[in-house]
Amino acid sequence: MPDQRQAEVVHLNDIPVEKLFDFQRQVIFSPAARGEGFIKFAVVRGKKGAMSLPHTHPRDEVTLTLEGEAELRVGDQRYRLVPGTAVRIPPGTDHIVEVLSEEWVVVSAYCDECMLCVAGDRDGRAGTGA
C-alpha cells in the first residue's frame, strides 16, 4: 500500500484499459487495488452508439465530460453531456448513458468497492455499482 503521506502520481499511459459495457475504462485510483480509500477515479471512453446497461451506484457518482457528446437518461429525464458538463448522480439512481458523437471521453468518480459500499449501502444492502 502506498505511503498515505505522499502524493500518488500516475500517467494514463501506464494504466491498463478494461472493458465496461460498450466502453473502455482506465481506473486510475481504486479502493480495491489500494486496500483503502473511498473513491474510484477513472477515465471512460466510448465510440458512437456505445451504451451502458441500466445501473446504480450505492453512493454518488460524479462525472465531467472532456470530449464528445453523450446522452444521460435518468428516469424520464434526458441530459445532453458536452465538454465541460459536470453531473452528480445521487446514490441508488438508475441511469443509462449513450454516446452520440464519434467518441466521448469522461472523467468519473464514484464509490462501488470502497469500505462504505462493501459493508453495505445506507439501507444495509450490498453495493451494486459497475
N, C-alpha and C positions, 0 to 999 in steps of 0.2 A: 504494500500500500504506500502511495506517495506521502512524503512528509507534508502534513497539513499546514505547516507554517511557510511553505514555499509555493510560489506561483507555479502552476502547471501550464506549459505552453506546448501546443501541438500544431501541426500543419495538416490541412486536408489531404495533401498528397500522401501522408503517412497513415491515413485512416482507411480501413477496408470498406468496400461497398457491399451492402447486403440488399436483398430484395424484400420489399414490404408492399403487399398488394401489387399494383402495377408500377410501383415506384422504386427508385434506387435511394437507399438511405445510408448516410455515413454518421454513425453515432460517435460524437466527439468525446463526450463525458457520459458515463453510465454508472449508476449506483451499483448495479450487479457486478460490473467488471472491477470497480474500485473497492467494493466491500464497505462503502459508506456513502453518504450524501443523499440528496433528495430529488435532484432534477436530472432527467435525461436530456441532453442537449445534442441536437442533430441537424444536419443539412439534408433536405429531401429534394430529389429531382424527379420530375415526371415528364413524359412526352405527351403530345396531343392525344386526347382520348383516355389517358390513364385515369383510373377511378378507384377510390378506396371502397371497401365494404362499409356498411353502416357500423360504427363502433363508438365506444365511450372510453373515457379515462376516469379513474377514481379521484383524481384531483384536476385542477385547472390545466388546460393546455394553452400555451401562447405561441403565436407564430408571427413571423414577419416575412412578407413576400419580397424577394430580392429581384427576381426576373420573371417575366412572362405573366400569364393571366390564368386564373382558375375560378371555379365557382364552388363556394361552400354552401352546402344545404344543411340547415338545422331546422327540423320540423317542416313547416310550410314556408319558412323564410329562405331566401337565396341571397347570397352576398358575393359580389364580384371582388376578387382579390387581384390587385395590380401592384407593381413595385411601390413599396412604401406603405402598403396596407398592413396594419397590425391587427390581430384578432386575439381575443381571450374567449375560450370556450369553457363554460362552467363544468364542474365535476358531474359525471353521470349523464351528460348531454349527448344523445345520439347525433352523429354527424357524418357527412359524406363529402368528399372533395373530388372534383373532376377538372382535369387540365383542359383549357380552351386554346391556348397558344401552342406554338411548336414545342416549346419547353417551358417548364415552370420550376423555379428554384425558391425554396422557402427554408428559413431557419425556424426550428421548432424546439420548444422546451416543455417538458411535461413529466409527470410522475406516474410511472406504472410498474416500477420494480424497486422503488425506494422502500425504506423501512416502514413508512406510514402505510404504503399500499400493500406490501407483502403481509403486513399484520391485519389488514382489512380496511375498508373504507369507513366513512363516517357512520354507516349503519352496521358495521361489523362484518360486511361481506368481503370476500377476497377480491383483489383487483382484476379488471377485465380489459386493461389497455392493450394497445398494439404498439 
